[in-house]
Amino acid sequence: MNDLFIVPWTEQLSTTLWIVVMGFLVAMTCGWVGTFLIVRRSAMVGDAISHSLLPGIAIAFLWTQSRDSLPMFIGAALAGVLTVVLIEALQKSSRIKADASIGIIFSALFALGVVLISLYSDSIDLDAECVLYGEIAFIPLEPWLEMWGREWGPVPVWRMAILAVAVLILMRLFYKELLVTSFDSALAGTLGISPAVYHYGLTILLSLVIVSAFESVGAILVVAMVVFPGATGMLWSDRLDRILLQVPLWSALTAAGGFHLAYAWNVSIAGAMAVVAGAMFLLSWAFSPGRGWFWKRIRRIHQATCIF
Amino acid sequence: MNADESQLIFWQQALRFLSFEDGVVRIAVLGALLLGCACGLVGSFMVVRKLSLFGDTLSHAVLPGVALGFMWNMSKDPWTIFIGAVIAGLAGVAVVQAITRTTHLKEDSAMAMVLAGFYGLGICLLTWLQHSGTGEVAGLDKMLFGQIVALSSEDVWLMAIILVIAGAILFVFYKQYLVLSFDPGFAFCSGIPARLFNGVLMLLLAFTIVAGLQAVGVVLISALLITPAATAYLWTNRFHHMIFLSCGFGMLAGFAGTFVSFLKGGLPTGPFIVLAATLVFVSSWLAAPLHGWVPRHVRNWKRRRRVAIENVLKHIYQLIEQRGPVLNQQIRLRELNQRRNEPLPDSLRVVRQLVRQGLAEWVQVVPAGLHETGGLAFVLTESGHRRAQEQVRNHRLWELYLNQAASYPMDHVHEDAEEMEHLLSAATIERLQRRLAHPTLDPHGKAIPQNEREA
C-alpha cells in the first residue's frame, strides 16, 4: 500500500507532481471546451479535429524546420478550421450527410499527415505513433522554464496552464454568447450574436487545446479528455454553469486516479487516465443522485411497495 | 543514391508489383481487394443509415479485445484475436446504445466516449503486455497504421470468409435490409425484427473492421468503410447499384494504395489506401454525372439559359401579336429593348443568342459598333416562331387552368404561370387542353396560340 500511494508523492514527488498536474490541466481545459461540444452535439467533431491536426503540424514543422511552439500552434489552428470548413462545405455542396462528411474529411487529412511524416521522416522530428499515443511520463524530462535564476517546472505544463487560464477567461467573458449559440442559434441571430463567430472561435480554441495536449496524451486519448469530464458532469446536473464548475473536480480525479492506476499496474499513464475517466462516468451513470441507474431502481422498488 | 539509381529502383518495384510473380505481392493485392470489397459492401449500409461514424467508434473499441485475444494463449493466433476483437466491438456498440437510451447524452457523445474509453483500456492492456515482457507483442502495434505486406495467407483467408459471409447474409436478406435502411417505420409494420437485423449488421461491421486491422490499421479502417460508399452515393440513386459501385471503389482504392505504398518500401499502407479512396471521392464529387458538382452546375446553367431564351421568345411573340397576326414580321431591337426594359447591350446579346441557336435571323448585317444598334431588325425563323408560340400557349393555358379548374382569382394567375410555363411537358399540355376543352382565349381575353399542326 505504502509503495503504491506514498512513494510517488514523497521520493518521486517532482515526477509525480508534474505528471498529475499536466494530466489535470489537459483534462480540465479539454473538458471545458468539450462540454460545449457535447451540448452542441458535435463531440465527434472533436475526434475529427484531433486527427486532422496532424498534417497542419507536419507542414508547420516542414516549413520552419524547427519544433517551435508558435508555428505548431498556427498550423494546428489552421488545420482545425480547415477541417470544420471542409466538413461543412461537403455537406452543403453535395448529398453527403454530416456523419459521412466528418468521416471522409478527417481520415483523409490524417492519412495525409501520416504520409507526410513518413515521407519526410528525416526532416520532421515527429513520430506518428508518438502523436497517436503521447507520453505524459516524459513531461518532467522536457526543458524547464527558467526565470529569476530558478527553475519553475516543465515548459509544456506552463503552456497548458496559460491555455487553461485563457480558456477560463474566454469562457467567463463569452459565457452568455456561448450558451445562446449552443442551445438556440435562432435566438442568437435575433440578439445579434453571430453563431458562426462562436462556432469557429470554439473550433480554433479546441484545435489549440488539442495540439498542446498531443504530446502528453496523444491524438486519440485526448478525445477521452474532451468528452468524459463534461459528460460525467451532465449526469450530475442539467445546468451548463454547474457542469462547467464540476469539470475541474472530474479532471483532478482523472489525473490522480489515472496516475496511480498506471503506477500500480505499470501501464501507459494516458491510457490509464482514459480508463479512470471512463470508470468515473460509469459510476456516475449508476449512482449519481436522483438520475443514476441505482437510485432509479430503488425508487421503482419503493413505488412498487407503496402500492401494496 | 543518385536520381537515376532511385528511378531504376522505382521502375523495378513497379514491375515487381505489376507482374504479380512475388508471393508477398500476390497476398497483399488479394488482401487489399478483398478488404476493399468487404468494406464497400458493409459501408454502403452504414452510410445510407447515417451510421458512418459507428465504424470509427467500433474500430477503436476493438483494441482491448485484440489485447485480450492475445492474452488468451499469449500468441498472435489470428482466430482468438479475431474473436476477442469482435466481442469488444459489439460490447462497444451495446454501451453506445445503452448510454443513448438511459441518459440524455446524445449519440455523438456516447460514440466519442466509447471510442476513447475502450481505446484507453486497450492501450493499458497492450502496455501492460509489453512491460510484463511475455510473448511477442511487437506485431500488435502494426495494427495502428497497417502494413499490408505483413499479411499472412491465413489473414487473407479470414478476409475471404468474412466477405463471403457478409455477401451471403446481405444478399439473402437484401429486401429486409433495404426496408430497414430507408423506412424503419414500414419495416416495423411489416414485422421485420429490426433489432436482430441491426445486430447482425453490427456483427458484420465488426467482422470487417477486425479483418482490416492488419492491412490499414485501427485509425483508417473507418475511412475505407465510409469513403467508397459515399463516393458511390454520388453516382447513383439505386441502392443495389450503389453497393456494387462502392465495392468497386473500395477495391480500386485498395489496389492503388497498395501499389503506391509498395513503390517506396517501408511506407505504411493504410494512409495510401485512404488517400487513393479520397482521390476517387474528390473526382466523383466534382464530376459524377448525377450528383457531381460540375454536372449539377452545368445543368443549372443550361436551365437558366433555356428559361432566358424562352422568356425572350415570349416577349417577341407579344410584340408580334400587338401588330396583328402577320407572319415574318420584322422586329426592331429597340422595340424588344423597350418591352424588356433592360440595357440595350443585353438585348443585343440575347438576340445574338437566338440567332446562334437558329431561332431568329438578322434582316441586315450587324455592324461592329453599338451606335444605331437599336434600329437593327430581326425576324423569327420558323422554329423560333413555333417555340415562341408554345411558350405563350403554355403561359396562357396555365393561367386559364388556374382560373377555371383551381378557382384562382384573375389577378393572381400571372406570377404562377411565369414559373410554370418553363416546366410544362408536352404530355401535360395535352391533358390540360383536353381538360379545358381546347380553349381559344385565356382569362385576360387574349388568344391562346394553337399549334399549326393541330390547327
Boltz contact constraints between the chains, C-beta under 6 A:
constraints:
  - contact:
      token1: [A, 38]
      token2: [B, 109]
      max_distance: 6.0
  - contact:
      token1: [A, 41]
      token2: [B, 106]
      max_distance: 6.0
  - contact:
      token1: [A, 41]
      token2: [B, 108]
      max_distance: 6.0
  - contact:
      token1: [A, 43]
      token2: [B, 108]
      max_distance: 6.0
  - contact:
      token1: [A, 43]
      token2: [B, 109]
      max_distance: 6.0
  - contact:
      token1: [A, 43]
      token2: [B, 112]
      max_distance: 6.0
  - contact:
      token1: [A, 44]
      token2: [B, 53]
      max_distance: 6.0
  - contact:
      token1: [A, 44]
      token2: [B, 108]
      max_distance: 6.0
  - contact:
      token1: [A, 44]
      token2: [B, 112]
      max_distance: 6.0
  - contact:
      token1: [A, 47]
      token2: [B, 112]
      max_distance: 6.0
  - contact:
      token1: [A, 94]
      token2: [B, 285]
      max_distance: 6.0
  - contact:
      token1: [A, 95]
      token2: [B, 291]
      max_distance: 6.0
  - contact:
      token1: [A, 96]
      token2: [B, 230]
      max_distance: 6.0
  - contact:
      token1: [A, 97]
      token2: [B, 50]
      max_distance: 6.0
  - contact:
      token1: [A, 99]
      token2: [B, 50]
      max_distance: 6.0
  - contact:
      token1: [A, 99]
      token2: [B, 52]
      max_distance: 6.0
  - contact:
      token1: [A, 99]
      token2: [B, 53]
      max_distance: 6.0
  - contact:
      token1: [A, 100]
      token2: [B, 47]
      max_distance: 6.0
  - contact:
      token1: [A, 100]
      token2: [B, 52]
      max_distance: 6.0
  - contact:
      token1: [A, 100]
      token2: [B, 226]
      max_distance: 6.0
  - contact:
      token1: [A, 100]
      token2: [B, 230]
      max_distance: 6.0
  - contact:
      token1: [A, 103]
      token2: [B, 52]
      max_distance: 6.0
  - contact:
      token1: [A, 103]
      token2: [B, 53]
      max_distance: 6.0
  - contact:
      token1: [A, 103]
      token2: [B, 222]
      max_distance: 6.0
  - contact:
      token1: [A, 103]
      token2: [B, 226]
      max_distance: 6.0
  - contact:
      token1: [A, 104]
      token2: [B, 226]
      max_distance: 6.0
  - contact:
      token1: [A, 104]
      token2: [B, 227]
      max_distance: 6.0
  - contact:
      token1: [A, 104]
      token2: [B, 230]
      max_distance: 6.0
  - contact:
      token1: [A, 107]
      token2: [B, 220]
      max_distance: 6.0
  - contact:
      token1: [A, 107]
      token2: [B, 223]
      max_distance: 6.0
  - contact:
      token1: [A, 107]
      token2: [B, 274]
      max_distance: 6.0
  - contact:
      token1: [A, 108]
      token2: [B, 278]
      max_distance: 6.0
  - contact:
      token1: [A, 111]
      token2: [B, 220]
      max_distance: 6.0
  - contact:
      token1: [A, 111]
      token2: [B, 271]
      max_distance: 6.0
  - contact:
      token1: [A, 111]
      token2: [B, 274]
      max_distance: 6.0
  - contact:
      token1: [A, 111]
      token2: [B, 275]
      max_distance: 6.0
  - contact:
      token1: [A, 114]
      token2: [B, 271]
      max_distance: 6.0
  - contact:
      token1: [A, 115]
      token2: [B, 271]
      max_distance: 6.0
  - contact:
      token1: [A, 118]
      token2: [B, 267]
      max_distance: 6.0
  - contact:
      token1: [A, 220]
      token2: [B, 119]
      max_distance: 6.0
  - contact:
      token1: [A, 221]
      token2: [B, 120]
      max_distance: 6.0
  - contact:
      token1: [A, 223]
      token2: [B, 112]
      max_distance: 6.0
  - contact:
      token1: [A, 223]
      token2: [B, 116]
      max_distance: 6.0
  - contact:
      token1: [A, 224]
      token2: [B, 116]
      max_distance: 6.0
  - contact:
      token1: [A, 224]
      token2: [B, 120]
      max_distance: 6.0
  - contact:
      token1: [A, 227]
      token2: [B, 109]
      max_distance: 6.0
  - contact:
      token1: [A, 227]
      token2: [B, 112]
      max_distance: 6.0
  - contact:
      token1: [A, 227]
      token2: [B, 113]
      max_distance: 6.0
  - contact:
      token1: [A, 231]
      token2: [B, 105]
      max_distance: 6.0
  - contact:
      token1: [A, 231]
      token2: [B, 109]
      max_distance: 6.0
  - contact:
      token1: [A, 231]
      token2: [B, 113]
      max_distance: 6.0
  - contact:
      token1: [A, 265]
      token2: [B, 128]
      max_distance: 6.0
  - contact:
      token1: [A, 266]
      token2: [B, 131]
      max_distance: 6.0
  - contact:
      token1: [A, 267]
      token2: [B, 124]
      max_distance: 6.0
  - contact:
      token1: [A, 267]
      token2: [B, 127]
      max_distance: 6.0
  - contact:
      token1: [A, 267]
      token2: [B, 128]
      max_distance: 6.0
  - contact:
      token1: [A, 268]
      token2: [B, 123]
      max_distance: 6.0
  - contact:
      token1: [A, 268]
      token2: [B, 124]
      max_distance: 6.0
  - contact:
      token1: [A, 268]
      token2: [B, 127]
      max_distance: 6.0
  - contact:
      token1: [A, 271]
      token2: [B, 120]
      max_distance: 6.0
  - contact:
      token1: [A, 271]
      token2: [B, 123]
      max_distance: 6.0
  - contact:
      token1: [A, 271]
      token2: [B, 124]
      max_distance: 6.0
  - contact:
      token1: [A, 272]
      token2: [B, 124]
      max_distance: 6.0
  - contact:
      token1: [A, 274]
      token2: [B, 116]
      max_distance: 6.0
  - contact:
      token1: [A, 274]
      token2: [B, 120]
      max_distance: 6.0
  - contact:
      token1: [A, 275]
      token2: [B, 120]
      max_distance: 6.0
  - contact:
      token1: [A, 275]
      token2: [B, 121]
      max_distance: 6.0
  - contact:
      token1: [A, 275]
      token2: [B, 124]
      max_distance: 6.0
  - contact:
      token1: [A, 278]
      token2: [B, 117]
      max_distance: 6.0
